[in-house]
Amino acid sequence: MLSEQLQTLLQRGWRLAFPTTRTHHRAMQHAIALPCVLGRRTITRTLCALGRSEQDWSADYKLFSRCRWQAEQLFQPVLDEHLQRYPQGPIFVAVDDTKLRKTGKKIPGTGWQRDPLSPPFHVNFLYGLRFLQASLLFPHYREGDYSARALPVRFQAAAVVKKPGKRASEEQLNEYKLLKQIKNLSTQTLELLRGLRTNLDERGGSGRLLLMVGDGSFCNKTIFRAQSPGIEWLARCRKDARLCFAAPAAERRKYAQEIFTPEQVRQNTELGWQRVQIHFGGKRRWLRYKEVQAVLWKRGSGTRPLRLLVIAPVPYKLSKHSHTNYRQPAYFLSTDLTTSTKLLVQACFDRWQIEVNHRDEKDILGVGQAQVWSTQSVPRQPALAVAAYSMLLLAALREFGPGRTDNYVLQPRWRKQSKRPSFLDIVTLLRKECSETTVSHLLHPNFAQNLTLYADT
């Protein structure tokens, strides 16, 4: 059963993360009940589903505000599973930031930020929290005709430094400028990945390369000039980035005078296209790409040589007899000069799985809906929710494999028969097991009835 596998993972993987057995069991209860709850995923609604509506609720809030535990330790089973399932080759991890909407003005770390869903012709703003997430990419296409999946291994707060008001002193302004250099998104990303690198070394992955895959926000000077042993970068770049080659050895200059852009490389007819087969969109496809080695980015990486990948637009049709449309081309810069091009191109497309994580976490799991105001609770409650999401994905992978088997609930006729189970399929199966049997001694005997009874409270 899925519920038994999930309970085993939580029992063994989270045992050392909490100081006492009582706290460990309480965290397990929240991790199992949170995905099953209907409506808004708040702490009080989880307590009602657990049958504790008439009991003191302070201990459950103190789990996040006072108890001593580190959120990074909750993701250890995912690292162990990846190292065991794929013992060779580089480890690809997708990194991205996400924003959680809030309305309370006294919540620590909140502020006005740019809305990523705003149209290109008008920038909108949202008020909320910013989190930084890292997800390990599981290449399930090596085991069969399955798409890759991303399992989160880090979810930490990355608050934006607030600008002082008009009446701020000179000392406050200087402190603000210093914090902007120390606590920006790129520096926090470097700190997160270095901690993940150390964690992988401790768990037996010291001889393997950790390759970060990110979007355009991580293609900057801070990231590409950082010296991090065992970590390489692969990020999407602008099509008008000013690139060049190294100057000849006989000259005193470092950079050649000829400047070119990734868009010019794509339009250059002298440099031919190459073909590679990758797994994307449910099946294996042939793509065209161009590769340029030993590229220098003066304003970005400086004298550090890079690798430019230009991926041609992918053709697609809206229907069988419609016209052929083309997507936009993609441009990537990488500090990794040794990994095969096929793996890098595959990683460029697998990075989209972290966007799937964001959608599942917000729409299905309700990350960010809990109403907490404590300084420790604000970052740790969403982190535990994301860890529960990652454990549920891992439990389904261990129990049924990467494909969608007959164990899952039958899909409606209007749904296409997918090869890989979605997170909603996994949650539906967990609710089904909870309604049919007593899945755990940690849950209330009337847990399934409480889900519907307190769905709108």
Secondary structure, DSSP 8 states (H G I E B T S, - for coil): -HHHHHHHHHHHHSGGGSSSHHHHHHHHHHHHHGGG--SS--HHHHHHHTT-TTS--HHHHHHHHTS---GGGGGHHHHHHHHHH--SS-EEEEEEEEEEE---TTSTT-EEEE-TTS-TTS--EEEEEEEEEEEEEE-GGGTSS---EEEEEEEEE--------TT--HHHHHHHHHHHHHSSHHHHHHHHHHHHHHHHHHTT-TTS-EEEEE-GGG-SHHHHT---TTEEEEEE--TT--BB-B--TTSS-SB-S--B-HHHHHH-SSS--EEEEEEETTEEEEEEEEEEEEEB-TTTTTTS-EEEEEE---EE-SSTTS--EE---EEEEES-SSS-HHHHHHHHHHTTHHHHHHHIIIIIS-TT-S---STTHHHHHHHHHHHHHHHHHHHHHHHH-SS--TTS----TTS---SS--HHHHHHHHHHHHHHS---TTS-TTHHHHHHHTTT-
